[in-house]
């Protein structure tokens, strides 16, 4: 082992140090085990003496070898001080005791022993001697199965540990510095009666992270440390709180055997990627409740909370962590040590009522100046003297006392200044080594302290220096470099994975590192983030256009392997909005729809981009050069008849389990909210469809939702009369407003956001203070149940309507009635009301009629007649020129409000549309339905262009299509729905051939004859009808039971039917296909009956028919991907 040390790099050196130390500590552990097993003391004493001698010899040899390398000074500190002294002390203690004293280093080296090898020359002699006398010493405490179980706790952030590789270059507190503070923290940890949380806050540069690393190491050495997590803005996984709790849980499980089983059992990908509340409860709090009681503390250390880029995440974490930790203090002495800058959102959280009971606060920059000054003096003197020994002539005294005092004065209490001073005076390290981490490995340069980038980008502070950075200028430069590198470097299958799936690759991360240079991978991930920060320029747009034309698909390959297709969706969406070039905008928009639509298929592997999805891109939207080129160059592609344009359905949200009652768009258009009969308010990302939060009303029904004007909170109403206000970012309940006695029908914010108005079935309208949750005023309806109430766009008035009453307009300040819109006695009961964003129009819907009012004059302007169903909800476009109506048939109609004419039809829901919301820019329409789904529609020019919004070629069925069958040649299709009708279609021409009527109940089975001349349909009316395909006339009526399955035999001679009789047992019978006379009956199991139809819907080239469960479209699919939307029902 010693022979290779001279050629080690820095990473190997660190690994070697860890292996050496861990192995010798294992020797101590095994000797302790022998003592506890009752081995004679004289034998153990001889073994210990041998161990001490071998240890001293080994350290001497290691010193000699490392002295030849540039890592020798580090070796001296890490090995000699941290290893020789502590291990020797422990070995000497073993000579006179049968039990080790508590507090030694926890050992994490069982796998290290195996990696070095028990029987090789690499193993120190002492380990061979001990193991030869007692083979049980070589057994691992942790088996490979346990290690595999621990690795199921994924995803996690291993680099967030205090002793991880990214932390190796970071410093610890120098000896005899921070003495009083470190003692205070240790007393807090060891005192079982002290508060559960210790928050150390301090300004940038005061040394918080150094103190935290020192605290973590000391607690680790004493066996107190449960886990550590160091936030950092420079690493994606450490700049958010998404994986804090899974990472902590993994470390707890690895360090604490009593917790391991409970944590591993709870850990699964769903839990590890769930909301923070679920992560904390399932992975940490519940396992801790079941752990063995222990007197010694269990400390969790978290550093630099302010480095989390999402303030709301940290607030949520504290809100969850504080009561959770406090609740289990009786079971286990758990402590949490936190550090951060004194940011407003953190300071305010620790000032919340009740926090003083569970938390201690220490302000680092308020520590006595003299103590800090002395510590900085020791730091400066120690490090500058070390530099002097390396680069100054022998016996040089530096720094002098005068120089040291001057530097202390300039530091003004900031350790960061002392660190900068140390590094700037050493030419070989560069002037910014202490604020920039430059790894010897090919990893990005990182900033240690946020104060440094703050300084660099603030022109008032750094404008006079050459290193001032203008953020916009540098974002533009980085965006151009990213696009240039991608244009120069990317090519098809550059990672060499071919047709293999991602699941078939052994190590995707290693492939990316090997095949894609670091700067190119960075460019693939972040080019759009830089682009959206700058204004349009010719140079940038030219680079973007080149990327769109030649590299977009290659870029998707990389993000597929990088598992970041959601990032691709966001990048394409932001870039299409940025560019002014029409061609690039079209390409990016098509790319956005392409990834959104085929995301699940592309994620399987890069080859699916070319082989499984590109052929099905709509012909009209086919990107001219790159897509066509790739399409025709691939020999594996099978061209089919695709539809001409993208479906307007961007995505369907299916997380709700019951009917939806309300939907809303956030003011910035980035979030969606939906409320359902399942008692949940779900907040979604409007660009990707990802779920952000699920807010629950236990045993209740959500009836209304609305975002505040600034998007910071969301209000919801419920069946049992409560109104709740939630924090949008964290999902935390802010206020529960109780004043209504019956169902809340609507909620709305005033334009300023400080007042919420709610309407209820209890015949009242209530105004609430959204900041305090207090009730402001109650408005009593004179008529019936209030079905809707909202503020006028300018906030001066409130508009409400109740059952069997006119629409009432109230003064928002006084609560007096200003006017009533006259009731239309000739019309049906009003179902819904909406006001245009500019306040010019008011729309009220009664039955199939929509009445448009001039809001100012209170006069009727137009009446819109809906011929497809009852109007249940209405929403205006942002400019008020158009409106959308949701129908009880599941359809959505768009109208030109100015002309009073119908524009188009949107079809997708299979039950009534209960709520509509339009995005702030008018480009999206959000609908909620009783079919339990919510759909985001791409409006595009759909407000004005009926041909682009109406996808229907025929509308035959009035109910949901539930069964279909193909003819053997694939040219015809037969469908049926709950409306008892059978429809025959020409697939190629997208045309209806016949409508076959004859059944009195729902059709339950369909089959084409082998020659395609006949169709058989079975029904709940206990009949089979055989139809002539050419004429559409019935050929034969066969009385049977309730038909479940039908199939013609491959030779075309028989029709097989599976049906139920009164015993509910499936039976089957066969009929001659010539005259359809019965041939016999035999009992049939469910499995056998289903197997009869295993190939019924097959088509050539692996294409099959499917019913889209989220809509009423019949689709052709290939390998699970939609080939063509044929028609709707």
N, C-alpha and C positions, 0 to 999 in steps of 0.2 A: 504493500500500500504506500509506503514512503517513497518508492521510486517514481511515482507519478505526480507527486506534489509540485515539483518544479515547473510543470507545464500546465498547471491548473489555471483556469480563468477565475474571475471574481465569483461567479455563481458556484463553480465547483469548490472553490475555497470555502464558501459559506456552508455548502453541503457537507464538506469534510469536517469542518469544525463541529457541526451538529452531530455527525455520526460518532466522532471521537468522544465528545462529551456524553452523549446519550448512552453509548456503549459502556463507558466506565461507571456511569450512574447505575446502569443495569447490574453491574457487578455488585454494587452496594446493596441493591434490592435483593439479589439472590442470596447474598451472605446473610442479610436480615432474615430471609425466609428459612434458611438453614437453622439459624438460632431459634426461631419460633417453632421449628419442627423438633427441637430437642437434641440436636447434634452436640456432641461433647464440646465444651468450651475450648479445651486445649487444641482440638482439631481446627475449630473456627479461628482461634487466635493465630495458629500457624498460617492458615489461609490468608488472614488479614495482613499479616506481616509480609507475606509474599506479594499480596496485592499492592501494598504501599511501595515496596521496592520496585516492582514492575511498572507501577504508575510513574514513579520518579524517573526511571530509565526511559520510558516511552515519551514523557514530556521533553526530556533532554534531546532525544532523537528528533522529535517533531520540531523543536526549536532550531536545530541545526539545518534541517531541510527547509523550513520556511524562511530562514534567514537569507536564503538564496533568491527569494521571490520578493515582489514589490508589496506583498500583503503582510510583511513581517510585523510591522507596528500594530496592525489590527490583530494579528495572531497573538501578540504579547498580551494585549488587553483582554481579548475574548477567551483565550485558552488559559494563560497563566493565572490571571486574577480570578476569572469566573469558574475555572475548572480545577486547577491544582489545589488552591486553598480550600475550596468547599469540599471537594471529594476527599482530600487527605484528612480534613477535619472529621468527616463522617466515618472514614475508615478507622481513625484513632478512637472515635467514640464507641465503635463496635467492639474494641478490645475489652472494654470494661462494662458492657451492658448486654442485656438480652433483648432489648427493645430499642428501636430508633426513637429519638425525640420527635415530636410532631413538627410539621412545618417545612419538611424538606421539599425539594423540587418534584412536582408531579412528573411521572415518567411517561413519555409518549414515544417509546423507542422499540416496541416489540417487533414491528416490521423492519426497523433498521438493522436489528441483529441478523434477521434472515437475509436482508439485502447484502450485508457484508459477507456472511457465510460463516458457519460455526467451525468448519473443519478446513479452512484455507489458511494460507500464509498471512492473509490480511487481518486475522484475528489476533489480538494481543495474547501473550502467553498466559496471563492470569486467567483469562476466560476459558482457555483450553484446559488448564489445570482444574479449575472448579467444576467445569462441566463433565470432565472425565470421572470425577469423584461422585458426582450426583447428576445423572442425565436429566432429571426433572427440571434442572435449572434452565435448560434450553427450551422448555415449553413456553409457548406464547400465552399471555393472559388473554389476548384478543385474537380469536381465530379469523381465518379469511372470510368465513361466513358473516361474522360480526362486522368486519370491515365492509363487506358488500352491503350489509344492511344499513350501515351508516351512510354509505354513498347514495342511498335512495333519498336522502334529505337533499333534494335538488328542486329548483336552482338555489344557489347560495353564493356568497362572495368570500372566497378564501383569502383574497388580498386585503380584506378589511381587518384581519387579526393584527394585534400590536407587534407580533414577531414574524409576520409574513415577509416575503422577499421585498415587496415595495417599501417596507418600513426599515430595511436593513441600513440604509444610509442615514436614517434619522437618529437623532441623539437622545441620550438620557441625561438626567440631572447630574451635574458634576458632583463629586464627593464634597461634603460640607456645604452644599448650597441647598436652598429651599428646605432647610432642616425643620423649622417650626411648622411649616405648612404640611410637609409630608407626615410629620408626627400627628398633626391634627387629623389628617385623613385616615391614618392607621387607627387612631383611637376611635374615630367614627365607625370604621368597619368592624372593629372587634367588640364594640359595645352593643349588646343585643337590644338595649333600650333606646339607642339612638334612632334618629329618623331614617326612613328607608331610602331616601334619595339625597345625594349630595351634588349640588350644582356649583361648579367652579366657573365663574364667568370672568372675562378679562378682555381688554382691548387687543387689537391685532398687534402681534409682536411682543406680548408679555410672557410668552413661554408656556402657554396652556398645553400644547401637544407634547412638549418635552416632559412636562410634569405628568401628563396622562400616561405616556409610555413608561415612565419610571414607576408610577403607581401600579400599572398593570404588571410590570415585571416583578415588583416586590410582592404583590398579591399572588402572582404565579409561583414565586419561590416558596411562599408560605402555604400554598395549597388552597388559597382563598378564591382564586380567580375562576369564575364560571365561564365567562366569554368576554370578548372585546370586539368593538366595531368602530373603525376610524373612518369617518366621512371624508370625502375629497371631491371637489368639483372637477378634478382632472380625469376621473375614471367614471364611465357611464354607470356602472353598478354601484359605485360608492357615492354618487351625487344625488341619489334618491333613497327613500326609505322603503322601497318596495320589498327588498330582500333582507332587511335588518333582522326580523324575527326568525326566518329560516336559518340564517347564518348563526345567530345566537343559539338556536336550538341544536344545530349540528355540533357546535363547540361544547355545549352542556352535555350532550349525549356522549361525545368522545371522552370527556374528562370525568364524567360521573356515571359509573356502571349502574347505580340504582335508578337513574333517570333514563338510561339508554333504551331499555325495552319499551317504555311508555312513549318516548319521543319517536322512535322508529316506527312503532305501531301506528301512530297518528299521522306520520309524514307520508304524503303522496303528492303528486304534481298539482292536484286540485287544491289541496290545503296550502301548499307552499306558494301558490300564485293567487290565493284568495285575498280578500280584503284583510287589512291589518288586524282588525278585531278578531277575525277567525284564526289568523296565523298565531296571534298572541295566546288566545285561549287554548287552541288545540295543541300547539307545539311547545308551549312553555308553561302556562299557568296550570293547566290540568295535569301534566306530568309532574310538576313540582308538588302538587297536592298529594300525589301518590308516592313521593320519594321518601326514603328513610330519614327520620329526624336527625339533625346534626347540630352540634353546638358551635362549630366553627362557622364563620360567615361564608356566604356564597355571593361573590361580588360580580356584577356585570358592569363593564366599563365602556362608555361611548364618548368619543371625542369629536369635537368640531361640528356640533349640530347645525351651526350656521352655514356649513358647507353644503348642506342639502338644498338643492336649487328650488324645491317646492316647499315654501314655508308652511303651507297647510298640512303637508305630510308630517312635519315635525310636530306641529300643534296637535294633530290627531294622535301621533305616537305618545306624546306626553299625557294627553287626556285619557288614553287607554291604559298606559303603563302605570300611572300613579295609583289609581284605585286597585288595579290588578295586583300590583306588588304588595300594597298595604293589606289586601285581603288575605294573603297567604303567610303573613309574618308569623302567625302562631304555629304554622307547620314547619317553616324553615326560615332561618335568619338570612333572608335575601336582602342585598343592598344594591343600589344602582348609582354609579358615579358618572356624572355628565359634565362636559365642558363645552363652552361656546363663547362667542362674543356676546355682549349685552344687547342683542338685537331687540327691537321693540316687541315683536311677536312672542319672543321667548320670555322677556322680562314680564310682560303682561300675564303670560300663562302662570308664571311662578307667583304672581301676586293675586291669583284667583282665590276666592274664599275656600278655606280648607287645605290649601297647599302648605301652609305653615305647619300643619300637623304632621305631614309626611316628608317634608323636604328641608334641607339645610342649604343655605346659600353663602358662598364665599366669593367676594369680589377681589380679583387678583390685583387690579391696578390700585386698590385702596390699601394694600399692605404697606406697613410702615416703610417710608422711603429709605431709611438708613439700612434696613435689612436687605432690601432689593439692591441698593447701591453696593453693599458688601458682596452680595452674590455675583453681581455683574463684574465686580473687580476680580473676584476669583476666576470667573469664567475667562475674562480677557487675558489675565496673567497666564493661566494654564495653557490656553491655546496659542497665544503668541509666542510663548517660550518654546512650545513644541515646534512651531514653524521656524523659530530662530535656530534650533538645533539642526534643522534640515537644510536651511538655505543661507544662514549667516556664518561668518568666520567663527572659529572656535573661541570660546570664552567671551563672546559678545554678550553684554548685558542689555537685554531688550525684551519688553519695553522698560524704559526708565520709569521711576515713580511719577515723574511729572507727566510723561506721555500717558501712563495708565490713568491718572486722575483726569486728564483732559478727555480721554476717550469715555470714561465713566460719565463725565458731565455731558458729553454730546449724546450718550445713549439715553439719558433722561428717563431711566427706568424701563427701557425696552430692550429685552434680550435679543430681539431681531436685529437691532443695530449692532450689538456686540458680535452677532454671528456674521453679519455683512462685513464688519471690520476685519474679522479673522480671515475671511476668504479673499477680500479685495487686496490684501497686502501680499498675497502669495501668487505671483505671476502665473505659475503653471496651472493654477486652478481657475483663473478667470475672475472677473470682478463681481459676478452675480451667482457664485456657486452656492451660497447659503440660501438664496431665495428661489433658485432653479435646480431641480433634480435632473441631472444628466446621467442616465443609466449607461453602464458599459454595454448593455444589450441594445439591440435596435428597437427601442421603445420611445414614444414621444417624450419630449422634454416637459416636465411638470413644474408647476409653481407650488412652493411650500406654503406660502401665506397669501391670503386674498388681498392683504394690504399692498402687495407689490403690483398686481394688475390694476388695482384701484389707482395707485400712484401713476403707473405708466399711461393710463388712458385719460387721466384728468389733466387737461391742458394747463389749467391754472397752476398745477403742482409740478408737472414735468415738461411743460411746453418749452422751457429754455434749454432742455437737454436733447442730445442727439437720439436718445432712446425713447422719446415720446411716441406713443402709438395712437393713431387716429383710427377708432374702431371701424368706421364706414370704409375708409380707404383700405384697411387690411382685410376686411371681409370681402371686398371686391377683388383684392389680389388673391386671396385664398380660394374664392369661388372660381376665378379664372384658372388658377393652378389645378384645382380639382378637376375641372372639365377638360383641361389640356392633358393631364395625366391619364384620365379615362379614355380620351380620344386616341392617345398614343399607345396605350398599353393593353386595352381590353380586346379580346378576340374570342371567337366561339370555342367553347370547351377548353378554356385556358387552364382549368384545373385538372383536365385529363380524366374526368370521371365517366365520360361516355354516356351509356344508357343506364348506368347503375342508379338505383334509388338512394336517397340520403340515408335511409334506414340500413342500407347494405354497406355503407362506408364505415370503416373501423374508427377513424379519427378525423372528423371533418375539420376541426380546428387546426390540426397539424397540416392537412392538405392546403388549407387557406394560407397558413404561414409560409409553407414551402413554395406554393405556386403564385401567390399574390403578394407583391411587395407591400410593406407596411403603409407607405404613403398612398399607394393606389387603393388599398382597402379603406383607408381613412377617407379618401376622395369619394369612394362608392357610398360610404355611410353619410357623409356630412356636406356634400356639395350643395344641396338645396338649402340647408340651414344657413350657409354663408350667403347664398344667392338672395334669399328673401330679406336680408338685412341691407341691401344696396339698391340703388336706382338703376334703371335700364341703361345700358351703353351698347354701342355697336359691337365692340370687341367681345363683350360677354355674350351678347345674343348670337354672334357668329359661332362662338364655341358651343353654345347650347344647341344651335341648329345642327351643327355637325354631329353632336352627341345623339340627338334625336334621330337623325337619318342613318347613322351607322353603328351606334354602340348601345342603344337602349336595351336590346335583347340580351347582349353580353353582360350588361350591368345587372339585369334581372337574374342571370345565372349566378353571379357572385352573391347577391342578396338572398337567393334561394339557399345556397350552401351556408351562408352566414345566419340563416334563420331570421331574417329581418325584412320580410315582405311587407309587414305593416309600415315599416319605415319607407319602403318604396311607394306605398299608397300616399303617404303624407308628402313625400318629396315631389311626386308627379303632380299632386294637387296644388302645392304651393308654387311650383315652377310654371304651371300653365297660367296661373293668375299673374305671375311676374312678367312673362314675356309679352312684347308688343307685336311680335311677328305672328301673323295669322297661321302660317304653315306649322310653325313650332307649337303654337297653342293647340292646334288640332291634333298634332301627333301626341303631345303630352296628355291631352284630354282623353284620347283613345287609349293611351298607355294606362292612364288612371282607371278607366273602365275595364280594360283588359285584366289588370292585376286584381281589381276588386272582384270581378266576375269569376276569374279562374284561379284565385288565390289558393284554394285547397288543393287543386290539381298540380299547380306549379310547385307547391311546397314539397311534393313527393320527390322531385328531382329535376335538375336543369333540362334534361332531355324532353320533359313533358311540355316545355315551352314550344318546341318545334314539332313534336310528334302528336301531341294530344290536344293542343289548344289552338294553335295558330290557324288550322284549317277552318275553325269555327268562328273566327272573327268576322263580324258582319261585312259583307261585300262592300257596302257603301263606305264603311269606315276603315277599310284596309289601308294601312300606311303604304304609301306608294313604293319607295325604294327598298327599305330594309325588309319589311314584312313580305312583300311579294317575292323578293330575291330568295329569302330563306324558305318561303313556301314552295317555290318551284325547284329549289336545289335539294330538297329532302326526298329521297327515294321512298321513304316509308309512309309518306302522307297519302291519305285517301281523300280526295276532294269530294265534298257532298254539297247538296243544296242547302246553303245557310240562309238565315234571314238577313234582310238588307241593312238594318240599323240596330243599334244597341237598344235593348229593352230599357224602358224608363225606370224600371225597378232597380235602384242602385243596390240595395240590400234589404233583406227582411230580418227583423229582430224577433227572436222566438223564445226569449228567456221567461216570459210570463206564462203561467199555467192556466190562467182564466181570462175572461173577457176584459178588453181594455176600455176604459171610460174616458181617458183624457191624455193628450200629448201636448208638448210645448217645445219651442226652440229657445236656446239661450240668446241673449242680445248680440253676442259676438258670433253666433252661428256655429260655434265649435262643439256645443253640447246639445243633447236631446234629453227630454224627460218623458216618461210614460207612467200612468197610474192605472191599476188594474183591480179587478175583483179578487185577485189573490192576495191583496193586502200589501202590495209592494209599490214603491216608487223607484223606478230604475233610471239611472242617469247613464247616457251612452256618449261615446265619441261619435260625432256626426260624420266624420270623414272615413272612419274605418268600420264603424258598427261595433266596436269593442265596448264591453260593459265597464263602466267606471265605478259606480256605486249601486248598491241595492239597499234602499231604505225601507224598513219594514214597519207596518202597522199590525201587530199580532192580533189575530182573530177579528180583523176589520176589512173594510173595502175602501179602496182609494177612488174617489169620485171626481177629483179636480186637481190640476197642477198648474203652476205658473212660476216663471223665473222673475226675479227682481230686475229692474232696469240695468243695474251694473253686473248682473249675473252672479253676485256673491252668495245669494241665498235663493232657496226655492220654497214656495208655499204649496201645501197640499191639503185637500179636504177629504173627509171620510164619511162613511155611512152613518156613524154614530155621533156626528155633530162636532167633532174636534177639528181644528185647523192646526197644522204643524208647520213650523219654519225650520228648514235644515240648512246647514252650511254646505254649499255646493262643492267646495274643494275637498272637504274632509268627510262629508256624509254624516256629520254629527248633528243631532237634534239641538236646535237653539232655543225654540219656544214651543210649548204646547198650549194652544189658545182654546179655552173652553167657554162657550157662551151660547152656542146653538143647542137645541134639544133634539133636532132631527137631522136627517141627511144634509150634508153640505153639497150644494149643487155646482158652485163655482167659486174660484178665488182669483184675485187680480191685484196687481200693485199699482200704486199711483206713479206718475212719471218720475217723481223724485225718489221713489223707492221707500219712503219712510211710513207709508200707510198701506195696509192690506184691506181690501173689501171682500167680504164673503157673503154669498146668498145661500139660503137654506129652505128646506121644505117646511120649516117651522114658521114660515111667512115673515121672516125678518132678513134685513140686510145689516151686517155689522161692520164697522170700521175699527181696525186695530192698529196700534203703534207697532210697526215691524221691528223697531230697535229694542223696545222694552217688553213687548208682548202684552201691553195693557189695552183694555177696551176703551175706545174713544167715543163711539156713538152707536146707537141702535136705531135703524129706520124700519118702521112697521109697514108691511104691505097691507093695502086696504082690501085685497082680493083673496088670493090663494097662495099656494106654494111658490116661493121665489125660485125660478129655474135658472136665472142668469143675472149677474151683476158685474159691472166693470166700470173703470174710470174712462172718461173721454180722453182723447189723446193729449189734451193740454192740462188735464187734471182738475179742471174747475168744476166738473159735473160728474155725476154717477148715473149710469143708465142701468135699469133693471126691468125685467118682465116676469110676470107671474102667470100661473095657470088661469085661463079664462079672464085675462085682464089686459088692458092696453100697456104699451111700453111706457115706463115712467122715467122722467129725467129729473134728478135731484141736484140741489146745490151741495157740493162736496163739503163746504165749510159750515153751513148752517143746518143741513139736513132737510131743508124745505123742498117741497115739490115745485119745480119750475114749469113743467108741462107734461102732457100725456099725448102720445101718438094715438090717433083715433083707432079704435078697434074696428076690424073689418068683419062685420057680422056674417058676411057671405062665405067667409073662408073657414077652413078647419082650424083646430087648435094650433097655436104657434109652437113649433118644436125647438127653434134655435134663433139666436140673434147674434149679429156681429157688426162691428163698426170699422170703417176703413182707417188705416194708420194716419191719414191726414185729417180725419174727423169730418170729411165732407159727406160720406155716405153711411147709411145704416141699412143693413139687410136683415129681414125677418123671414123665416121660412114657415109655411103652414101647409102640411100635406105635401103635394107636389108643386106648390107655388113658392117662388121667392119674390118678395116685394122689396124694391130698392127705394129708400127714402132720402130726400135731401135733409141732412141732419139740421142744418141751420133754419130752413123754412118749415120743416116738419111736413113736407108734402111728398106724396108718392110720385116717383119719377118713372119707374118701369115695373112690369111684372114679368118674371121669367117662368116659363112653364116647363117643368121636368116631366118627361114621358116615360122614364125608366123605373121610377120608384119614389118612395117618400124621402124627402130631404131631412136629414137628422143633424147635420152640422154644416157650418159655412165658415170660410176664411178668405180674406182679401189678400191680393198681392201687395207688396210694399208701396207701390205707386197708386194703389186704389183703382187701377183701370180694369183689373180682372178679379174674378173670385172663383173659388172652388167649392163645390157642394158634395157632401158625402151622403150616400143613399143607403136605404135599408137592404138593397140588393147586393151590397158589397162593392159597387162601382163608385167612381168619383167623376164628376162632370166639371169641366172648366168653362167659364163664361166670360165674354167681353161685357164688362159692366156698363161701359159707355154706350155700346150699340144694342145691348140687351140680347145678344145672340150667343148661341152655344158654340164653343170652340172645339172641344174634344172630350174623349172618354178615356179614363184610366181604369183598367181592369186588373185585379190581382187578388183582392180579398174574397173570401168565400162566405162571409157573413156581413152583417150591417157595419158600416163605417160610422163610428161614434164620435170621432174627434179629428180635427185637421189643424195643422200649424204650418206656416210658411217661413222659410229662412229669411234673415234680415236682407239678404241681397236678392231674394226672389228666385234663386236658382234651384231650390229644393222645396219639395212638399212632403210633409210628414203626416202620415195617417195612422190612426189606431182603430182596431176593429174588434168585434165580438168573436172573431175567429182566433183570438188570443195573440195575434201578431201585430206588429207595427211595421210599416214600410216607409222607406225613404225613396222618394221619386226624384229623378233628374228632370227638372222642368225645361232646361235649355231654352229653346224657342217655343216650348209647349204651350205657354200662355196664349200664343198667337197662331201657332201652326197646327191645325187639326190633324194633318196627315202624319205628323210625327208623334202625336199623342194617342191616336186611336189605333191599336194593334189588331183589333178584331177584324177577321174577315167574314165571320158568320157568328150569329148568336142564336143558337137553336135551343139548347137546354136552359131551363130556368133554375135548376138546382146544381149542386156540386157534382162534377163528373167523377165517378168512382170505379168505372171499369171500361177497358178498351181492348181491342184485338186487331192485329194486322192480317192482311191477306198474305198468302205464301210468297207472292211476287213482290211484296212491299209497296204496291202502288195504291192500295186502299186501306182504309181504317174505319172501324166501326166503334162507336162510343155510346155510353148510356149514363144516365144520371138518376137522381132521386125523383125526377119528374115523369118516369115511366116511359120516356121516349128513347128510341134507338135511332142514332144518326149514322149515315154512311157517307164517307168523305173520300174525295180524290186528293191524295197526298201531294202529288206533283203539282197539281193546279190549285191546291189550297181551296178546293170548291166542295160545296155540299152536293151530294148526288141524290140521296133520298132521306126523307124523314119517315121512320117506320113507327106507326102507332098501333097498338093492339093489346098491350099489357095494362092491367088495372092496378098493379103495384110495382114497386121498384124492381128494376132489372138487376139480377144478381150474377149472371154469367153470360158470356158471349164467346162465339167461336166461328171462324171462317172454315168452310169446307176446303179440303186439300186442293181441289181444282179451282177454288175461288168463285164458284157459281152460286153458292148458298151461304147464308148466315143463320146460325142457330142462336136464339136468345132464351135464357131461362129467367124466371121471375118468382117473386114472393107470392104471386097469385096462383102458384102450383102448376104452371104451364110452361111448356117449351114451344116456341113458335119458330118455324123454319121459313126463311124469307128468300125470295129470288133476288139476286143481286142486280140483275139487269133491269127488272121492272119495279122492284120494291114491293111486290105483292107477296102476301103470305102463302106458303105452299102447304104447310101442315101445322095443325095444332095438336100437341101431345099433352095429355093430362098426366101429372106426376105429383111428387111432393114439392117442397120448397127447394128449388134447384140451387146447388152450391157451386158446381163446376161443370163445364162442358168442354169437350175436345173431340176433334175428328182424328181417326187413326191415320198414321203416315201413309198407308196405302189407299186412303180415301174410301174404304168400304164400310166403315162404321162410324156412328156418332156415339160417344160415351158420355153419360150424364151421372153425376154424383148428386144425391139429394137427401133431404131429411124427411123422415116420417114422424109420426107422433112420439115414438120412443126416443126421438132425437139422435138416433144412431144413423150414421151415414150409410147409405146403400148406393149401389151403382147398377146401371142398366145399360144395355147397348141396343142401338137401333140400326137397321140397315140403311146405309146412305142412299140406296136406290129408291126405296119407297117409304123409309122411315117407320117400318114396322118393328115392334119390339123383338129382341133376341134373347132376353133373359135378365135375371137380377141376381146379384151376389153381394153379401155384406162387404163393406169397404171401410178400412180405418181412415182416420183423418189424414195421416201421413201418406197413405196410398192414394187417396183422392187428390191431395195437393201435388203429388209426384206426376199425376196424369198430365198436368199442365206445365211441366218444367220447361218445355221448349216452345210453349204456345206463342209467346210474343217475340220470338227471335226473328231478326232480320239479317240480310246479308251484311258482311263486313263488321259484325259484332254490334250493330246499331239496334237499339231496342226502344220501345215506347215507354214513357213514364208520365205519371201525373204529378205535377209540382204541388206538393202539399201546402206550400205557403200561398198559393194562388189557384186560379182555376184554369191554368194553361195546360194544354196537352203538349208534351215535348218529345222530340227524338233525342236520345242520349247515346253516347258512346263512352264506355269506361267511366260512367258516372258523370260525364261532362255533357252539358246541354249542346246538342248539335243544332237544333232548330226548334223554334216555337211555332207550332203548327196553327193553332187557333185557340180561342178561349170558349168557355161554355158558361 
